[in-house]
């Protein structure tokens, strides 16, 4: 977990992305044909290249990032990677 959250948390932490899940559910209600994908960077992306591959293949219109203070370093890293791979709005 050092890669994802630095040295501040001595144990593994996983927090489900409930806010993003709610936004995706609401978005599906408004636009049933829209496609939503939630990627847990700490679980699904063993390296930055994997995250970049996912972004480039999915080609999102928006990239939503959620975080808690423990994951501030990860949030900044993911935002930077997303900016380098897509012109999508980052929220």
C-alpha positions in Angstrom: 0.0 0.0 0.0 3.0 2.4 0.3 2.7 3.1 -3.5 -0.9 4.3 -3.1 -1.0 6.1 0.2 2.5 6.9 1.1 3.9 6.2 4.6 1.0 7.7 6.6 -1.2 4.6 7.0 0.5 1.5 8.4 -2.3 -0.9 7.3 -4.3 -1.8 4.1 -7.4 0.3 3.7 -10.2 -0.2 1.2 -13.2 2.2 1.1 -15.9 1.4 -1.5 -16.6 4.3 -3.9 -20.1 4.9 -2.7 -20.3 8.5 -4.0 -19.2 7.5 -7.5 -21.6 4.5 -7.4 -24.5 6.8 -6.6 -23.6 9.3 -9.4 -23.3 6.4 -11.9 -26.7 5.1 -10.8 -28.3 8.5 -11.2 -26.6 9.0 -14.5 -28.0 5.6 -15.7 -31.4 6.8 -14.7 -31.1 10.0 -16.8 -29.3 8.4 -19.7 -29.8 4.6 -19.9 -27.6 4.3 -22.9 -24.6 6.0 -21.3 -21.7 3.8 -20.2 -20.2 4.3 -16.7 -17.1 2.6 -15.4 -15.6 2.8 -11.9 -12.0 1.9 -11.7 -10.4 1.2 -8.3 -6.9 2.4 -9.0 -5.4 0.7 -5.9 -7.0 -2.6 -6.8 -7.2 -2.7 -10.6 -4.1 -0.9 -11.7 -0.8 -2.5 -10.6 1.1 0.2 -12.5 0.4 3.6 -14.0 0.6 2.1 -17.5 -2.5 -0.1 -16.7 -4.5 3.0 -15.6 -3.5 4.9 -18.7 -4.5 1.9 -20.9 -7.9 1.8 -19.2 -8.4 5.5 -19.8 -7.3 5.4 -23.4 -9.5 2.4 -24.2 -12.6 3.7 -22.5 -12.2 7.2 -23.8 -14.4 8.9 -21.2 -16.2 12.2 -21.5 -15.7 12.8 -17.7 -13.3 11.4 -15.2 -14.6 11.5 -11.6 -12.1 11.1 -8.8 -13.1 10.5 -5.2 -10.8 10.4 -2.3 -10.5 10.6 1.4 -7.6 12.4 3.1 -5.6 9.1 3.5 -5.5 8.9 -0.3 -4.6 12.5 -1.2 -1.3 11.5 -2.8 -3.1 8.9 -4.9 -5.8 11.4 -6.0 -3.2 13.8 -7.2 -1.4 11.1 -9.0 -4.5 9.8 -10.7 -5.6 13.3 -11.7 -2.2 14.0 -13.3 -2.3 10.7 -15.2 -5.8 11.3 -16.4 -4.8 14.8 -17.6 -2.0 13.3 -19.6 -4.2 10.7 -21.3 -7.4 12.4 -22.1 -9.1 15.7 -22.7 -12.1 14.6 -20.6 -13.3 16.9 -17.8 -11.9 15.8 -14.5 -14.3 16.2 -11.6 
